[in-house]
Each structure stands twice: as C-alpha cells, then as structure tokens.
C-alpha cells in the first residue's frame, strides 16, 4: 500500500536539497498519507538555520511527529571531499528515511527533518554518522510509534551498495552536504 502511493510521487522529483519541497509520508488516523513538505524544521532561534538532520540516539518520538522520506539514493561526502552514492542492495527502486515533521506555524510551512544514526558497517569508512535507512518491513512500525531503538537498528554489513559518484544525481536522490544538526 505505501510503496504504490510513493512510486508516483518519486517519479515527479529530481535531486532534493535542503529547503526544497518533497513528498513525505505521515500517519493520519490509521492510514498513511503523502504530503508535500519543506525539508528543514523551523529554526529555534530567530535568524538561525533550519534543522535538516536530527540525531535519533536515545530519543523517542511520538507517532504523530514521525514521517517517512522516500528516496532512490543518498549522496555522502567523505572527509576528503569525495562523493559517494548509497543505495539499498535489495529494496527496489526506492526506500525511505525515517524523519520527524512539524505542522506549519505562522512563519514556517509544514516541514520535516531526516534522522541520523551512528554509521552502519557499510558506511563506517566514510562517515561517523549518516541518515538512518529503513527497510520496507519497518515503515509502518516507524509510523505507528514502535520504540525508536527497536525500529532504527543498524543494518547488517552488505545491506547497502556504496559507489563513487560518477554523474549528477538521478531521479529521487536525496542530497546533503554532510551538515549535522541536533
């Protein structure tokens, strides 16, 4: 059910960058629904930067604030400035990152941030932290409020394909410059 509704939306998106609007899946009652949202939560301090990435370590998030962000790959920049593209080995044309979202305020639109975790074995040689990845079997668990530590478990070695970037981003790529926000 989730995969079918996201495929159409993914085909409409190209390279996504912070501050872009993109499709995000949230829970409405007992059903998942897709909404267009701004990537980056409203800054806490006036004139501050929006939070595009949020650490998940040791935190719990209410089911009402959880979301899924679909993507086909993730660009990662290592400490030497080389870019790598990361995809799931087994999950088809797209996957989801877990995130949190906030309803619009008087000064900011509906917005989301991607959750980060300590590096999985496949990415530990590139970064200390990165976006969390969710296998399809965990999508509804995330949206329904299962405990964060239970859903955001590290993926086993060999779950991700990591390759040097040799071209511009493909449809649905999620890109960030490696900034870390709490």
C-alpha positions, -999 to 999 in steps of 0.1 A, spaced: 0 0 0 27 25 9 50 16 -19 24 21 -46 15 56 -35 51 67 -32 63 54 -66 42 80 -85 54 108 -63 90 98 -66 88 99 -104 80 136 -101 110 145 -80 146 151 -91 176 159 -69 163 171 -35 182 196 -14 176 212 20 148 238 18 132 220 -12 96 207 -10 93 170 -14 68 141 -8 67 128 28 46 101 42 28 106 76 2 88 95 -33 102 95 -55 82 118 -48 46 109 -37 53 73 -5 66 58 -10 97 36 15 116 14 21 153 19 44 178 3 67 194 29 96 217 33 129 200 41 142 217 72 124 224 105 118 259 117 149 274 134 146 275 172 163 309 173 153 339 152 177 341 122 190 306 129 195 277 105 167 252 99 174 217 111 175 193 82 191 165 102 183 154 138 201 129 159 180 99 169 203 85 195 185 79 229 154 98 218 117 88 215 94 104 190 56 104 192 38 86 164 22 119 154 55 135 147 71 107 127 74 106 89 90 87 61 110 104 34 113 84 1 145 84 -19 163 63 -45 198 70 -32 218 92 -8 249 112 -16 276 112 11 307 133 11 337 117 29 363 136 49 384 141 18 356 156 -2 349 126 -24 312 120 -31 296 85 -29 262 73 -38 244 49 -14 215 26 -23 198 -4 -7 210 -37 -21 176 -54 -21 148 -29 -19 139 -20 -55 137 15 -69 133 35 -37 135 33 1 126 56 30 145 75 56 128 79 90 122 115 100 101 138 122 78 166 110 61 197 123 29 214 113 31 248 97 34 278 120 26 314 112 61 318 98 71 284 85 55 257 63 49 221 72 84 207 74 105 177 81 140 166 92 158 133 85 170 113 115 207 104 118 224 74 135 259 62 141 274 48 109 263 13 98 291 -11 89 288 -4 51 293 34 57 317 35 87 347 40 64 331 72 51 313 89 79 308 86 117 271 94 113 246 94 85 209 93 77 191 63 91 177 38 65 145 19 70 138 -14 52 102 -17 40 93 -41 67 99 -13 93 80 15 76 46 11 94 64 3 126 80 37 124 48 55 116 28 36 143 52 47 171 72 15 179 102 23 201 129 42 182 157 19 192 137 -11 181 130 3 146 163 21 139 186 -8 144 218 -9 124 216 -26 91 239 -57 86 270 -54 65 262 -59 29 227 -42 31 239 -10 13 257 -5 -20 283 23 -18 298 35 -51 318 66 -61 297 93 -78 304 95 -115 274 116 -126 248 141 -114 220 129 -92 194 106 -106 156 110 -101 148 109 -64 183 113 -50 185 129 -15 215 151 -12 231 168 18 265 184 23 271 164 55 259 191 79 249 177 113 221 193 133 207 183 166 
